[in-house]
Amino acid sequence: MSIEMTPAERLIATVNCREPDVVPVSLNFKPIYVRKWLQEKGRPMSGDLAARIESEIEFFSQWPDVVPSLTGPSGQGAVGLLNWLDRKALPSDTPPPSQHWSISEVKGRLKKAKIPNPYRDGWMPEALADWQRHIENIPAAVRRKYGSLIWMFSMLGPLSAVGTILSYPDTFRLLYEDQGFLRELLEFHTLSAKLWVEAVEQVFIRSGWDPGQFFIAEEIIPMISPAHAREFCLPYLQSIYQTSRAAIKVLHCDNRITHMPDVITGLGANVFFGNFSDYSLLKESFEGRMALMGNLPSLYVLTQGKPQDVEECARWLISSCGPGGGLILSSGGGLDPAGKTPWENINAMVQAARRFGKYPLTAKTESVPEKYRTIMSIHFSKSPPQTPPLENDISGIIARETCAGNSGGVREEVTKAMINKASAEAIFKEGLCRGLALATDRFYQADYFYPEMMRADLSYQAGLAALGDSFRQDYYRGTIIIGSLKGSYQETGIRGIQVMLQGAGFKVINLGTGIGSERFIEEAVKNRAKIIAMGVYFNAHVSLAEEVTNLVREKGLGIKTMAGGMGITPDAAAHLAVDAYAVDGHQAQKEALKLVAGEKGQG
């Protein structure tokens, strides 16, 4: 087929899982890239809306076959639960971190809350006016060529919104402890979101535009079981997506979703935009029900790789996911937010689509590129179960009850064991810790998810409380201080690793998110910790892990450091100045045990 479609036609055909003339490319730039491009030309970024839009259109003219992705009005709008937050405290271009409000406080607010009116309440009227101003400043030629496809109108999904107001761990608790209240929160947010979608899209319709792209970020979906996702994500997202008249409805999730394709394809979106799921597997399991966008590794390949790495991965994606249509080549999860992705790598992605993506497709790759295979496999343990089979003795029973998250059963069995003069140390190591180790195994077998890990931890804590004064601190293998580094607000990953390290017999003190170097060291010294474990979720923070390590060594402290997380690429890990690097929870357990045994951690 000859290349004859317009960029907009090409994009729409692909979204509908039809073969276009050539695989389309989507470029999701942060404003910093436009500023960087203008600076290279010796021009400042104008604060005037019309001039800024003109600059962005000129910037995108470098890639005439790509639909521009222009910067729209900032913020998410006062949607549902987010209406309770101070707008001045919200970041303009990223989802807000969890606020950690108490469940009781949120219950009180919900009793008094009313669904916000988009035309009257909060900053919503001004946000609607801002959309109108953006529409009015688009040149007629751009409007005719691309329509409203130049913007992504975005919001947080209902369950992620609950996690923002509370925290993800408290949201996981509600899945088991108070489903009725969780449903009230989800319904409140969903009703509000639907009104907001209708209001924004009416601005487009009144201006003679068809609503183009609607985007929901719901990172929490694969953190819970498929059964929970069907009950607490699917109906609410379906309802919101059904409200939208947009031609392109995107679900964004940077976590792996290959274990729940039927849930994802049933949510109501027609495009999945992600990062850490193997798209060749999704192409097969989606069976043409949903288009795929992204997945070209944004850090390891697009930012830190070379143009030939980009071309190799792009060719693989095109050959494995392009047949039949339904592939939009793009960066997985967006380009580097600090503006560090080289222009030559961006150009290599665009050129690869033109070189290998012409239909009928002829590009074939026999093997998965090493860099693609590496990034798809890290952080997801493939180790076989680590925990030996459980016996039917008292320790085995306690371990099973701990793993099952049965806090009452754990208390009962521990109390019974103590009455029968069982060893408190054996109860701790062979019962409670072994139960968490078994939960870790089940987590990496995709039988358990974060809510089940949190419940196992609660049962472990209940067992410790039942041991009372019989428990001695020297039963622990040592103390580990854990937290995510300054600038990172991802708490779920370190909370899971906390549980896994406890399963290896450690006392773990979780400092939470956004922790500075000195705080790590202060807490480690105060608690006589043997290890500082750091979560690195953005590549820009790798140097902070090394800063902590260098400070520990400069002060002459006998504390070991360990790091892991999505922000550390395999290449960076090989040169990382820490005592140990862990790619997943199983490895974190092993490396921590080596460190306290005096062995060198494996970087």
Disulfide bonds with the S-S distance in Angstrom:
none
